[in-house]
């Protein structure tokens, strides 16, 4: 007897769309770890203001005199709307979904409902998309400008020319970035050096005694290549955060509070719908749509350091 096809007995029309969109957007390592500042519920755009001034301290007098010129600047955080439309055949997912239903799956956290299974499948793609665009996205279709593109407008002194990173030069190159961090920013609690995976791997190798950092063959803590057990990394007093979205050899020093991600998480523009077409056209197709928004902005360009 043929196995029955999994069915979606009702059209899922987004009753918990906010929860699914949140899971999709925040499953990328940068957002999931709160490594940057997340601004939810940006319905259209948000104006981010900052001000700068010269020294306002002068010798005392009996009069009130304005002692500094304050310069107000602003940047606009404007999330862009995206959509994900999928058509899948239920037969393609039957074996996996039935394995979950019968308890044969090695992954005990997969959703038991077929509609949730499809949403989880699509959410993984949304998370990967957002992680990449946050760091390396460019203006144009199907994208938004990420931190790398936005940082092109930073002052010349905030840019360090990048080279191909190896275990032999990684410490030297990372130090170039930390040396370029503005004095007013260095030492702040939320300061991070955001690095790509290849930079982090070469740094771990170097600290294991295989680079040119003067550690010797024994490496960090005299443990050689087994010194690293997945804990926190730092260099020159700056915490390191490893991203999946940055390109090879990229590094970015900034305060978490200066890097902003905006989304209309509870906005009407965010929806999730799963529609079983069986009762509509007799097919075995399931259609799914996700609509969501996202975008990033740098508050003060003069406080970041870009290595690329």
Legacy VTK file of the C-alpha trace (Angstrom):
# vtk DataFile Version 3.0
C-alpha trace
ASCII
DATASET POLYDATA
POINTS 308 float
0.000 0.000 0.000
1.310 3.436 -0.876
2.311 5.593 2.022
-0.111 8.485 2.676
1.168 11.908 1.716
1.701 14.428 4.522
-0.911 17.124 4.280
-1.331 20.642 5.485
-4.936 20.475 6.622
-5.338 24.228 6.905
-3.751 27.194 5.217
-1.189 28.607 7.594
-1.758 32.357 7.393
0.849 33.722 9.731
-0.774 33.630 13.165
2.708 33.344 14.681
4.532 35.071 11.849
6.496 37.303 14.211
7.951 34.289 15.985
8.983 32.592 12.759
10.485 35.750 11.282
12.366 36.343 14.514
13.761 32.820 14.394
14.756 33.228 10.765
16.459 36.590 11.146
18.117 35.895 14.473
19.525 32.448 13.674
22.551 33.946 11.958
25.546 34.075 14.288
25.818 37.877 14.339
22.197 38.553 15.277
21.690 35.419 17.344
24.654 36.378 19.540
23.565 40.019 19.880
26.966 40.987 18.486
25.529 44.217 17.082
22.699 46.488 18.201
19.292 45.236 17.054
16.529 47.780 16.512
13.201 45.995 16.011
9.932 47.524 14.869
11.463 50.038 12.437
8.358 50.381 10.299
9.861 52.635 7.620
13.065 54.351 8.676
14.753 55.586 11.836
16.920 58.693 12.146
19.999 58.096 14.296
21.512 61.307 15.628
24.947 61.939 17.080
26.834 65.062 18.029
30.416 66.152 18.319
32.026 69.207 19.879
35.350 70.727 20.679
36.686 71.205 24.192
34.193 73.130 26.315
36.385 73.706 29.363
37.853 77.200 29.758
38.983 79.482 32.611
36.176 80.532 34.935
34.488 83.939 34.540
31.417 85.624 36.020
29.536 85.400 32.757
27.785 82.618 30.922
29.425 82.209 27.553
28.972 79.395 25.087
32.314 77.611 25.163
31.911 74.993 22.415
30.337 74.517 19.023
28.152 71.408 18.874
27.789 69.695 15.517
24.749 67.486 15.036
24.933 64.700 12.476
22.492 61.981 11.550
22.309 58.758 9.598
19.228 56.937 8.370
18.492 53.315 9.202
16.018 52.145 6.582
15.282 48.407 6.458
14.607 47.009 3.016
11.726 44.651 2.291
12.442 41.131 1.008
10.384 38.099 0.166
10.989 34.392 -0.189
8.550 32.446 -2.364
8.853 28.674 -2.500
6.921 25.927 -4.250
7.723 22.426 -3.025
6.263 19.031 -3.695
5.197 17.196 -0.574
6.743 14.011 -1.942
10.199 15.601 -1.729
9.879 16.005 2.018
7.815 12.914 2.861
10.654 10.642 3.993
12.309 13.234 6.211
9.065 14.388 7.737
7.772 10.863 8.374
11.073 9.973 10.056
10.525 12.813 12.459
6.927 11.792 13.082
7.962 8.202 13.817
10.811 9.207 16.104
13.575 7.829 13.881
15.376 11.114 13.399
18.657 11.779 15.159
17.501 15.368 15.537
14.893 15.461 18.259
14.234 19.193 17.866
12.777 19.083 14.360
9.160 20.287 14.258
6.541 17.534 14.100
4.069 19.536 11.954
4.707 19.518 8.213
4.060 23.256 7.903
6.588 23.978 10.660
9.066 21.645 8.950
8.855 23.714 5.755
9.152 26.981 7.642
12.264 25.754 9.452
13.749 24.714 6.107
13.147 28.160 4.603
14.201 30.032 7.735
17.698 28.602 7.498
18.111 30.262 4.105
16.827 33.582 5.453
19.303 33.440 8.342
22.223 32.753 6.006
21.107 35.554 3.692
20.953 38.072 6.532
24.292 37.037 8.035
26.040 37.624 4.708
24.277 40.869 3.773
24.891 42.444 7.188
28.623 42.384 6.514
29.205 42.219 2.765
25.916 43.264 1.185
25.964 45.773 -1.666
23.378 48.237 -2.935
21.054 46.916 -5.599
18.528 44.181 -6.168
18.126 41.366 -3.649
20.483 42.986 -1.137
21.223 45.990 1.043
24.456 47.793 1.865
26.345 45.988 4.602
28.965 47.308 6.993
31.807 46.772 4.522
30.142 48.938 1.887
29.014 51.585 4.370
32.508 51.856 5.847
33.944 52.987 2.508
32.910 56.496 3.563
35.000 56.339 6.758
37.970 58.732 7.120
41.232 57.535 5.564
42.801 57.022 8.990
40.094 54.491 9.821
40.968 52.202 6.931
43.736 49.606 6.976
44.727 48.036 3.669
44.196 44.300 3.796
46.368 41.462 2.539
45.961 37.690 2.405
46.029 36.499 6.007
48.245 33.582 7.048
49.259 32.166 10.414
52.610 33.908 9.937
51.198 37.433 9.538
47.856 37.303 11.318
49.056 38.774 14.622
50.824 41.632 12.827
47.780 42.429 10.695
45.314 42.232 13.589
47.585 44.551 15.562
47.413 47.079 12.717
43.666 47.196 13.257
43.804 47.518 17.035
46.486 50.229 16.721
44.145 52.221 14.477
41.241 52.165 16.958
40.549 55.761 18.074
41.687 56.606 21.589
38.173 57.545 22.668
36.897 54.100 21.641
39.685 51.803 22.837
38.867 50.217 26.184
35.098 50.563 25.868
33.176 47.581 27.203
31.292 46.984 23.952
34.338 47.241 21.660
34.912 44.192 19.444
37.219 43.158 16.669
34.905 41.385 14.225
36.878 38.931 12.077
36.093 36.469 9.308
36.481 32.755 9.875
39.794 32.444 8.051
41.326 35.214 10.170
40.167 33.493 13.351
41.525 30.112 12.248
44.937 31.543 11.379
45.008 33.387 14.709
44.258 30.157 16.590
46.992 28.411 14.611
49.466 31.188 15.368
48.715 31.041 19.086
49.241 27.299 18.945
52.874 27.927 18.129
52.734 27.646 14.358
52.976 31.328 13.456
55.659 33.979 13.656
54.388 35.597 16.849
57.269 34.539 19.059
55.251 31.925 20.934
57.537 29.033 20.147
56.474 25.513 19.281
54.669 25.013 22.595
52.180 27.769 21.797
49.728 29.414 24.153
49.787 27.950 27.666
52.328 25.382 26.406
49.543 23.301 24.856
50.507 23.536 21.208
47.699 22.984 18.707
45.353 21.733 21.458
45.307 25.003 23.381
42.012 26.235 21.922
38.798 24.690 23.258
36.285 27.042 21.705
36.440 29.808 24.318
36.617 33.566 23.916
39.405 35.166 21.905
41.014 38.566 22.303
44.027 40.506 21.078
45.722 43.557 22.542
42.897 44.052 25.025
40.139 43.878 22.397
37.530 41.107 22.400
37.212 39.126 19.157
33.917 38.087 17.578
34.037 35.577 14.724
31.425 36.198 12.025
30.231 33.929 9.240
29.170 36.785 6.987
32.447 38.627 6.446
34.563 37.893 3.395
37.956 36.201 3.613
40.654 38.347 5.284
38.115 40.960 6.455
38.282 42.594 9.885
36.193 45.315 11.435
36.748 47.056 14.779
33.773 48.852 16.283
31.623 49.263 19.335
28.537 47.083 19.341
26.450 50.185 20.010
27.797 51.779 16.814
26.662 48.950 14.527
22.907 48.784 14.078
20.563 46.298 12.448
16.986 47.378 11.845
13.944 45.250 11.097
10.205 45.695 11.250
9.886 42.504 13.279
6.332 43.196 14.428
5.528 45.121 11.280
2.672 44.210 8.966
5.313 43.753 6.232
6.491 40.591 8.007
4.358 37.593 7.159
4.656 33.829 6.867
2.135 31.801 4.883
2.062 28.097 4.028
-0.629 27.160 1.513
-1.462 23.551 0.636
-2.578 23.579 -3.004
-4.257 20.145 -2.872
-7.749 21.557 -2.269
-7.176 24.440 -4.686
-5.806 22.827 -7.849
-5.433 19.164 -6.889
-1.653 19.230 -7.002
0.820 17.954 -4.427
2.424 21.369 -4.222
2.806 23.476 -1.114
3.464 27.162 -1.530
5.187 29.215 1.095
5.946 32.915 1.327
8.024 34.827 3.848
8.122 38.600 3.825
10.573 40.396 6.074
12.687 43.528 6.319
16.289 44.194 7.245
19.088 46.727 6.940
22.154 48.038 8.766
23.767 51.364 9.548
26.936 52.682 11.203
26.318 55.458 13.723
29.700 57.245 13.716
32.114 56.355 10.930
35.061 58.002 12.627
34.858 55.445 15.452
35.278 52.287 13.379
38.303 50.658 11.770
37.959 48.810 8.481
40.447 46.198 7.291
39.801 45.028 3.749
LINES 1 309
308 0 1 2 3 4 5 6 7 8 9 10 11 12 13 14 15 16 17 18 19 20 21 22 23 24 25 26 27 28 29 30 31 32 33 34 35 36 37 38 39 40 41 42 43 44 45 46 47 48 49 50 51 52 53 54 55 56 57 58 59 60 61 62 63 64 65 66 67 68 69 70 71 72 73 74 75 76 77 78 79 80 81 82 83 84 85 86 87 88 89 90 91 92 93 94 95 96 97 98 99 100 101 102 103 104 105 106 107 108 109 110 111 112 113 114 115 116 117 118 119 120 121 122 123 124 125 126 127 128 129 130 131 132 133 134 135 136 137 138 139 140 141 142 143 144 145 146 147 148 149 150 151 152 153 154 155 156 157 158 159 160 161 162 163 164 165 166 167 168 169 170 171 172 173 174 175 176 177 178 179 180 181 182 183 184 185 186 187 188 189 190 191 192 193 194 195 196 197 198 199 200 201 202 203 204 205 206 207 208 209 210 211 212 213 214 215 216 217 218 219 220 221 222 223 224 225 226 227 228 229 230 231 232 233 234 235 236 237 238 239 240 241 242 243 244 245 246 247 248 249 250 251 252 253 254 255 256 257 258 259 260 261 262 263 264 265 266 267 268 269 270 271 272 273 274 275 276 277 278 279 280 281 282 283 284 285 286 287 288 289 290 291 292 293 294 295 296 297 298 299 300 301 302 303 304 305 306 307
